[in-house]
Amino acid sequence: MDYSDLLPLVLLPLMSALIGWLTNKLALLMLFRPRTERNFIVFRLQGLIPRRQDEMASAIAETVSTHLVNRDAVQKELTRPRVRSALVDGLVEYGRKYVADTVAALPRPVRIVVPDAVQRKLNRKLRREAEKHLPVLMDEISPAIAANVDFRRRIRTEIAAYPHQRLESMIRTIAGRELRSIEIWGAVLGFLVGLLQTAVVFLFMR
């Protein structure tokens, strides 16, 4: 057996590795491409994720709204001290600006009668009243807020409308290493299959 006979045996594993790599790469590419449906003579072609995006959106929305961001979770979050404190701060800041703007709009003689000390006293009073009454108000209205927000519809709409290109970019950013590993394993398995084929051919050529 001369070198010309051995060349196909050397090329066979390499070609098998290339085929394995290309096959896996094409399969991964077809998860995302084509982004829009392409009509051929006997079949239609579209990437798996773009084609099933609406179904994925519905399934994710159902899972998230049932087990993660449901009404009980939102109601609990609205009654947390951190959230209440932020609401009090926001309300007090709004009241401070309102008082300052109102005083600034008064005629100058009247503004003189309302010194800064009075404004600061009003702001402190507003904070005390907000800290006193806002928690009670939140306990009363948080169930209504949670009950009237349709999380499932909101999540499904956002995911279904998410651009295909950005969705692909996000998935590749998150799972880029794993996707590359699938491509590499395709080459490795193809190479091993090529070696096995080479061994079988070599045995029959002896």
N, C-alpha and C positions, 0 to 999 in steps of 0.2 A: 504494500500500500504506500503510494507516494503522497507528497504534500497536497497535490491537487485533490486527492480523495479525502484528505483530512479537513480541507477547508470548509466543506459543507457541515461537517460535524462541529467545527468551531463556531460557525455562523449561526447554527440552529439555536443554541441557548441565547445568543445575543438577540436574534430576531424574536424569539419567544418573550424575552424580557421587554423588548420594545413594544410588542403587541400587548402584553399584560399592562404595561404602563399607560399606553394610549387608550386601552379599553376602559380602565378605571378613570382616567382623566376625562374621557368623553362622557362616561356615566355621571360623574360629578358635575360636569358642565351642563348636562341635560337636567340637573335639578333646577337650574336657574334660566337656561336658554332653550329655545327662544322665549323672550319675555312676552311677546304677543303671538297669538296663534297663527301658524303658517299652514296654508292649505295646499296640499300636493294632489296629484291625480287620484290616488287611491287611499290616502290617509291624511290626517291632520296632525300637526306637531306643535307642542308647546311645552315649556319647562314645567316640571312637576310642581314646584312651589308657586309660580305664577298661576298655574291652572287651578290649583287647589287652595289659593289664598283665602277665598271667601269661606271655604269649609274650615280651614285652619283658624281663621278669625273667630268663627262661631264656637269651635271647640275650646279655644283658649279663653274666650270671653266667658263661656259656661263654667270652666274650671276656676278661673280667677274670681268671678263674681260669687261662686258658691263656696269656695274654700278659703279665699284670701281676702279680697276686698268686698266683703258683704256688708249688709246693713248693720249687723251687730258690731263688726270691726270699726266701721265709720263712726257709729254712735259712741263706742268706747274711746276712739281717738279724739272726738270732739270734747269729751269730758275730762281729758287728761289735764293736770295742772299746767303743763307747759303750754298747751293750746289755749287754755283759759287766760294764762298770764299774757300771752301774745295778743289775745283779743282785747284784754284790758288796756294794754299799752297802745294798741291801735286806736281804741275808742278815746282814750285820754289825749292822744296826740291830735286826733281829729277835733276834739273839744277845745284844745289849746289854740289850734289854728283858727277855729271858728270864733272864739272869744277875741283873739288878737285882731282878726279881720274886722269883726264887728266894731270893736273899739276904734280901730284905725279909720273906719268910715264915719265915725261921729264927728260933729263939728269940733273945732279945736277947743272952745271953752268947755265943752262937755268932756272931752278927753282929759283935760286937766283934772277934772273931778274924779276920774277913774285912774288912779295911779297904778304902777306896775305891781305894787304889793297886793292890790285888790285882785288883779288878774291871777297872780300866783296863788292867792287864797282860793279863788274859784277853781283853779286847776287841781289843787289838793282836795277840795271838796268833791270834784268830779271823780277823781281817782278813788276816794273812799267809797263813794256811792257805786261806782262801777265794780270794785272788788266785792262789794256787799251783795249787789243784785244780779250781776252778770252770771255767776255760777248757777243761781236758781233759774234764771232765764234759759241758760244753756241746757239745763236738765229738762226743761219743759219743751224746748224746740228741737233739740238734737234728734229725738225719735222721728219727728216730722221731716227733718232734713234728710235723714238716712232713708226714710221710707219713700221719699219723692225723687230720689236720684236713681236713675236707671243705669247702673254700672254695666250690666251685661250689654246693653245696646251701645253705650258709649265706647266700651272696649272693642266690641266687634266692629263698629264703624271706623275707629281709628286704625285698627290693624288691616281691615279690608282696603282702606284707602291709602295705606302706606306704599310709597313708590317702590316698584320692583327693584330698581337699581340700588336704592338705599337699603332695602331688605337684604339683597345679595351681599352688599358691602358689609353690613352688620354681621351676617352669618359667617362670612369669610374672616372677619376680624376676630370673632369669638372662637371659631373652630378651625382657623387656618392651619394650625399645626396638625390637627387630626386629619383634615382633608389631604394635606400633603403626605401624611403617613399612609393613607389609603392608596394614593398613587404609587408610592415607593413599594408598598407590599404587592401591588399588582405586578411591578417589575420583578420583584424577588420571586414571587410564585411562578411567574412566566419563565424566569431563568431556570428554576428548579425543574419545571415541566420540560423545558428544552434540554436540560441535562439528562433527564430520564429518556426522552426520545433519542438523544444522541447515543446513550448506552445501548438502547434496543437496536438502533441502526448499526452500531459498531459490531454488535454480536452477530447480526445477520451478514455483515460484510466480511467477516473473518473466514 
